[in-house]
Amino acid sequence: MEQLKQQKIWVCWRYETKHSRRTKVLYNTKGYKTGTSKKYNFQWASYDEATVAVKANGFDGIGLVLPKGIGGIDLDHIDRNSILAEEVRELMNTYEELSPSSKGIHHLFKVDVEKIPSNKGKLSSDYYSKNPHNDMEIYIGGLTNRYLTFTGETINDVPLADRTDEVLTFLDKYMKKERFKEDSCDHFDIIVTARKAKNGEKFIALFDKGDISGYGSPSEADQALCNILSFYTGGNADQMDSLFRQSKLYREKWEREDYRTSTIENAIKGCHGKFYIGSKSRPPYIYYDERSKRMKVNCPLLARHIRENLHYIFVRDSARGGVLRYVYEDGCYRLYADEMLKGIIKNYITSFDESILQMRDVNEVFGQITTDLKFKTSEELNADEDIINFQNGILRLSDMKLLPHSPEVMSTIQIPCNWLGSAKPTPVFDKFMNDLTSGDKAVENLLLEFMGVCLSNVKGHRMKKSLFMVGKGDTGKSQLKSLTERLLGNGNFIGIDLKEIESRFGTGNLYNKRLAGSSDMSFLTVGELRIFKQCTGGDSIFAEFKGQNGFEFIYKGLFWFCMNRLPKFGGDDGQWVYDRIMQVNCNNVIPKEKQDKFLLDKMYAERDGIVHKAIMALTQVIKNGYTFTEPQCVEKAREVYMAENNTVIAFFTECMEERPLGKIKDSCTTGRVFDVYKAWCMDNNHGYAKTAKEFRTELADYLGTTFSDMTVRRGKGGTFYHRYTLTDEAKSRYQRAYGYDEFPLLASNQ
């Protein structure tokens, strides 16, 4: 672009209204109207001169008159993430930017003019320079005398590349004019049909008589006749030209290529794709029935046509014993209900002729397609851990290369943003994360790592971790989870708490979910984290829905819980359980007057930049052997949680103390200690208590010894912990369980 910016090829433009139509009018840098033909080239300026003039004269923008060897493609009224835009982007792979309206796309490239089909110094008449059927335009300096607006709002900011071969492909694929088809109506049929139509008198006056009395000028009459011809020829430009030459309106002006082309293109565009049915090519599944004298649908042929032209997959639903139907749409397989699939079948028929639609045909075709015995398994969906599906392509994590979408990639999750490949400012998100983590960058990085894994296909059990965000209300802890869920899309996450996960009919809700958890989990006590252990460990789990057969699956997603208090759980609560919990404490309460009710929407608007941060953090997790980077505060919180949640440790900390001088002077046997422990669990752990053996073993492990080494036998008095006893407060509070110190024992140092 820098070389072009130095050349005197730049002009300014301003929006002006002419004949009730808003158009761009060209000006030179001094404020006078100019043009794109060679006679104006002395008025053109450099890029810098043009940009200065825009500010000085209040112009709306700048553009460049394309010099020989430089070409441009203009796509109007198109979403930058649409399939068509992606096709052209993949083909051209050159400098790309948004149009001034932000509703179009421009490509700039180098081209060898000598290799482009031409005739008398202009683009060959076999091709449109402006295709009225698809809103595409192509301009080639040296063949087309045009300019292209320039905004600098880049989509693909790369140097201009030689795309001669790609231009030839583009011309053949998107700009080639349709020639007469063997099954098109011939001239005579079109003329007869037009004469018999409701507006036949209008056609006769123009075509047969050359009567222009009802029009303001001969050009308006030409346009009116072309409008009629466009409808009856199906927008066939060559056929329109041939028919017009047979009309009484034909005159020398029609030989002007620019006039003829613009008149025909305006007529085609004015039809908005709706043409006379007789002009349409009949699809192979439509036939003429001689008996009924009407068009009909051949259902087996339509079913075959759909199999060959529509990308779809059927997936066995192990959970409910049915079939899930997915249709490939905008780079991703979308879940379709039966009626939605029937709608697609219906459209194949009505796109040719609405009058021949019969729902029995739709149902028959639906039945033929859905009884094909070709199924995928749910394990095949989103199975490639090396890719992430974005709106503008498939990101391959191993080399960070953006690949084009392909129906061969069985992806049902598409992140609703573009992969830009570079950082983008996220001021709202940055402030939110700073408030959420109280400025702790290590914690912020951990949260981004976890978010990145959630947005990927990486199996959650590879990390063997879950996220528990703990703190008072109004800290924003649930907002980050909600943002991640919004990026994943409905159907890919579920709100569920730990107790529901462990319940008989709750486990099945995890099936095919990328993220599971609760945004506001109430304090709860769970007997055992059996399913939690299996899910985070990658084990096969058994699940069932009420009234249906059970099934097994491996949970590939992650757990994310937000809560005010950590849950209590019993059963196997060894070190492995706590190692699978990453506890992040959120203590920064945001005052009501400073809370932003639209925070989630504002962060979602920054999603391109946020997702880039998360994916870059994800790459570090992968490089570290699928290991999260846990800050010291998370490791410390784990130790505290273990002490508080483990009833043995918590009981020891709260209710036991060292014996004064190491002497046994009470009746506090090991049996009485366990009895008081069980009573304490009734008050503090909903009655869930360890067995006597588990209590002794875990207490000894915590103290770094063995039960035999920490106890002493005192004759008939029983077995005692020779260094530890219950506190007086514990003996008093749980007197019913403890009893009394019935007799003084001899002092002992053992």
Secondary structure by P-SEA (a helix, b strand, c coil): cccccccccbbbbbbbbcccbbbbbbbcccccccccccccccccccaaaaaaaaaacccccccccccccbbbbbbcccccccaaaaaaaaacccbbbbcccccbbbbbbbbccccccccccccccccccccccccbbbbbcccccbbbbbcccccccccccccaaaaaaaaaccccccccccccccaaaaaaaaaaccaaaaaaaccccccccccccaaaaaaaaaaaaaaaacccaaaaaaaaaaccccccccccaaaaaaaaaaaaaaaccccccccccccccccccccccbbbbaaaaaaaaaaacccbbbbbcccccbbbbbbbcccbbbbbcaaaaaaaaaaaacccccccccaaaaaaaaaaaaaccccccccccccccccccccccccccccccccccccccccccccccccccbbbbbaaaaaaaaaaacccaaaaaaaaaaaaaaacccccccccbbbbbbcccccccaaaaaaaaaaaccccbbbbccccccccccccccccccbbbbccccccccccaaaaaaaaaccbbbbbccccccbbbbbcbbbbbbbcbbbbbcccccaaaaaacbbbbbcccccccccccaaaaaaaaaaaaaaaaaaaaaaaaaaacccccccaaaaaaaaaaaaaacaaaaaaaccccccccccccccccaaaaaaaaaaaaaaccccccccaaaaaaaaaaaaccccccccccccccccccccccccaaaaaaacccccccccccccccc
